[in-house]
Amino acid sequence: MGRRLVVMAAAGAGAAVVAGAMLFLSGEQGSQAARSALQAPAREDPLTGQEVAQATTIASAGSRSHMAAGRIKLLYVERDDDKDSSDRRRADAYLYDYGNDRLIVRTVDLGRGEVVRETVARGVQPPPSKEEETTAAGLLLSHPGYGKVTRDAYARAGGGPLRSAAELGLRGLIFLPSGESGPAGECEVHRCLRLFVRLPDGTWLDTSRMVVDLSAKKIHTLEW
């Protein structure tokens, strides 16, 4: 009988310890939640990864079929700095419509979870995205002439066989023609890049006469 009382007392003490631990954890979690609420990003803070993903999903909702077909691509998402948006957290999603050569900017109210403004413009060319640089490099490698030159130069620079465009060091700049004749004149309207390619030994491939037309999905050679 005495041993039963000891066991029951020990069990009761254990339960009290567990309950106390649960209360401690509950209190700690509550403190963490309170700290998280206090640390919510201010309007002028950079976008968090979660906010970028949220804005991407919302801004892309009306263009998913065109994006799946490659006709429209999301370039990037940036914080909206419009002074008229009070204290709300907003993000600007930049999309490019290659079929109609127009820039679409959709402003997402992150608190409300919806697009609150859309602007469309032609003749506006923001800097290229990393995905566009990779796409341009893919067009370069698929070209019968430039592709072979690039692969040979890569191998000579110590890189071995070039397996994909992702192995190249890439930098793209928007190309705006200035009185060029020939096919490159299409870049007055189309979205075109000058692509700079860094090889494994640190040298750069000579692409001075090459322009990648992302709208037409082809490469132009400048006529000098």
Phi, psi and omega per residue, in radians:
M1 nan -0.722 3.119
G2 -1.126 -0.652 -3.135
R3 -1.182 -0.633 3.094
R4 -1.083 -0.682 3.126
L5 -1.165 -0.667 3.104
V6 -1.109 -0.791 3.122
V7 -1.061 -0.815 -3.138
M8 -1.094 -0.665 3.117
A9 -1.159 -0.726 3.122
A10 -1.109 -0.740 3.125
A11 -1.085 -0.718 3.119
G12 -1.117 -0.692 3.103
A13 -1.124 -0.705 3.108
G14 -1.090 -0.742 3.125
A15 -1.089 -0.667 3.132
A16 -1.144 -0.678 3.104
V17 -1.107 -0.803 3.126
V18 -1.052 -0.794 3.137
A19 -1.072 -0.730 3.111
G20 -1.096 -0.699 3.116
A21 -1.114 -0.712 -3.141
M22 -1.132 -0.687 3.091
L23 -1.130 -0.670 3.125
F24 -1.114 -0.794 3.135
L25 -1.116 -0.740 -3.138
S26 -1.051 -0.744 3.116
G27 -1.138 -0.670 -3.141
E28 -1.170 -0.737 3.105
Q29 -1.094 -0.676 3.100
G30 -1.103 -0.682 3.106
S31 -1.124 -0.722 3.121
Q32 -1.097 -0.729 3.121
A33 -1.096 -0.708 3.122
A34 -1.132 -0.703 3.118
R35 -1.124 -0.696 3.131
S36 -1.078 -0.710 3.130
A37 -1.119 -0.705 3.136
L38 -1.186 -0.495 -3.078
Q39 -1.646 0.228 3.089
A40 -0.970 2.401 -3.055
P41 -1.054 2.415 3.065
A42 -1.352 2.910 -3.076
R43 -1.004 -0.610 -3.067
E44 -1.557 -0.036 3.132
D45 -1.288 2.673 3.056
P46 -1.058 2.708 3.084
L47 -1.149 2.454 3.040
T48 -1.409 2.888 3.093
G49 -1.047 -0.662 3.124
Q50 -1.144 -0.690 3.133
E51 -1.178 -0.679 3.093
V52 -1.079 -0.781 3.128
A53 -1.107 -0.710 3.123
Q54 -1.105 -0.833 -3.136
A55 -1.100 -0.676 3.118
T56 -1.057 -0.827 -3.127
T57 -1.085 -0.802 -3.080
I58 -1.210 -0.767 -3.090
A59 -1.223 -0.459 -3.097
S60 -1.538 -0.175 -2.996
A61 -0.975 -0.688 -3.085
G62 -1.497 0.018 -3.068
S63 -2.265 0.319 -2.993
R64 -1.075 -0.695 -3.125
S65 -1.157 -0.715 3.119
H66 -1.208 -0.599 3.116
M67 -1.221 -0.659 3.106
A68 -1.118 -0.563 3.129
A69 -1.474 -0.102 3.132
G70 1.468 0.089 -3.119
R71 -1.306 -0.627 3.091
I72 -2.127 2.437 3.083
K73 -2.308 2.511 3.018
L74 -1.399 2.143 -3.133
L75 -1.428 -0.984 3.108
Y76 -2.958 2.957 3.129
V77 -2.135 2.302 3.130
E78 -2.269 2.783 3.066
R79 -1.169 2.401 3.088
D80 -1.429 2.189 -3.095
D81 -1.844 0.381 3.131
D82 -1.124 2.138 -3.103
K83 -1.160 -0.350 -3.062
D84 -1.493 0.038 -3.060
S85 -1.618 0.352 3.136
S86 0.889 -2.299 -3.090
D87 -1.784 0.224 -3.096
R88 -1.309 2.561 3.062
R89 -1.501 2.098 3.138
R90 -2.282 2.717 3.137
A91 -2.327 2.484 3.069
D92 -1.795 2.124 3.089
A93 -1.791 2.141 -3.111
Y94 -1.738 2.105 3.095
L95 -2.126 2.548 3.089
Y96 -2.072 2.277 3.113
D97 -1.708 1.751 -3.083
Y98 -1.277 -0.413 3.128
G99 -1.211 -0.617 -3.124
N100 -1.988 0.049 -3.128
D101 0.845 1.150 3.111
R102 -2.509 2.589 3.097
L103 -1.695 2.285 3.115
I104 -2.011 2.191 3.088
V105 -2.064 2.079 3.138
R106 -1.976 2.154 3.136
T107 -1.645 2.162 -3.088
V108 -1.880 2.204 2.994
D109 -1.455 1.930 -3.024
L110 -1.229 -0.511 3.111
G111 -1.257 -0.723 -3.131
R112 -1.500 -0.322 3.107
G113 1.224 0.706 -3.123
E114 -2.655 2.792 3.064
V115 -1.350 2.178 -3.108
V116 -1.899 -0.178 3.110
R117 -2.753 2.498 3.059
E118 -2.399 2.274 3.059
T119 -2.151 2.516 -3.136
V120 -2.244 2.302 -3.112
A121 -2.507 2.563 3.031
R122 -1.924 2.631 3.139
G123 1.407 0.152 3.105
V124 -1.895 2.160 -3.061
Q125 -2.186 1.682 3.052
P126 -1.241 2.897 3.121
P127 -0.984 2.644 -3.125
P128 -1.206 2.656 3.064
S129 -1.532 2.927 3.092
K130 -1.097 -0.650 3.121
E131 -1.130 -0.665 3.102
E132 -1.148 -0.658 3.093
E133 -1.082 -0.734 3.113
T134 -1.160 -0.686 3.093
T135 -1.096 -0.747 3.119
A136 -1.085 -0.708 3.120
A137 -1.154 -0.609 3.074
G138 -1.115 -0.699 3.075
L139 -1.155 -0.640 3.090
L140 -1.065 -0.820 -3.090
L141 -1.235 -0.463 3.137
S142 -1.449 -0.183 3.113
H143 -1.259 2.322 -3.072
P144 -1.057 -0.602 -3.132
G145 -1.594 -0.985 -3.101
Y146 -1.126 -0.570 3.140
G147 -1.096 -0.782 3.136
K148 -1.152 -0.741 3.120
V149 -1.038 -0.751 -3.116
T150 -1.147 -0.776 -3.136
R151 -1.133 -0.728 3.123
D152 -1.125 -0.761 3.141
A153 -1.130 -0.655 3.129
Y154 -1.132 -0.759 3.140
A155 -1.145 -0.728 3.132
R156 -1.137 -0.499 -3.132
A157 -1.428 0.113 3.057
G158 1.613 0.209 -3.113
G159 -1.555 -0.148 -3.066
G160 1.261 -2.873 3.132
P161 -1.087 2.288 3.128
L162 -1.446 2.064 -3.061
R163 -1.638 -0.558 -3.119
S164 -2.752 2.882 3.129
A165 -1.118 -0.411 -3.119
A166 -1.140 -0.308 -3.129
E167 -1.469 -0.119 -3.131
L168 -1.607 2.555 2.962
G169 -1.445 2.137 -2.972
L170 -2.144 2.525 2.987
R171 -2.549 2.216 -3.121
G172 -2.054 2.523 3.037
L173 -2.282 2.540 3.111
I174 -1.149 2.362 3.090
F175 -1.781 2.135 3.056
L176 -2.055 1.976 -3.068
P177 -1.158 2.607 3.110
S178 -2.258 1.369 3.113
G179 1.355 0.264 3.116
E180 -1.139 2.449 3.040
S181 -1.677 2.980 3.122
G182 1.436 -2.981 -3.064
P183 -1.006 -0.519 -3.124
A184 -1.106 -0.287 3.078
G185 -1.103 -0.349 3.101
E186 -1.102 -0.332 -3.121
C187 -1.263 -0.066 2.963
E188 -1.056 -0.546 -3.113
V189 -1.962 -0.728 -3.062
H190 -1.284 2.853 3.037
R191 -1.566 1.978 -3.038
C192 -2.222 2.592 -3.124
L193 -2.171 2.542 2.805
R194 -1.628 2.150 -3.060
L195 -1.892 2.201 3.101
F196 -1.883 2.241 -3.004
V197 -2.068 2.067 3.120
R198 -1.634 2.278 -3.110
L199 -1.622 2.897 -3.061
P200 -1.016 -0.480 -3.125
D201 -1.544 0.131 3.103
G202 1.619 -0.139 3.105
T203 -1.442 2.939 -3.102
W204 -2.012 2.416 3.059
L205 -1.187 2.455 3.116
D206 -1.342 1.767 3.116
T207 -2.055 0.442 -3.002
S208 -1.112 -0.460 -3.108
R209 -1.792 0.111 -3.030
M210 -1.859 2.359 3.057
V211 -2.259 2.274 3.131
V212 -1.701 2.107 3.137
D213 -1.667 1.805 -3.106
L214 -1.302 -0.459 3.121
S215 -1.233 -0.784 -3.127
A216 -1.573 -0.149 -3.124
K217 0.995 0.880 3.105
K218 -2.672 3.034 -3.099
I219 -1.989 2.338 3.070
H220 -1.834 2.556 3.027
T221 -1.892 2.160 -3.130
L222 -1.173 2.431 -3.136
E223 -1.698 1.941 3.140
W224 -1.865 nan nan
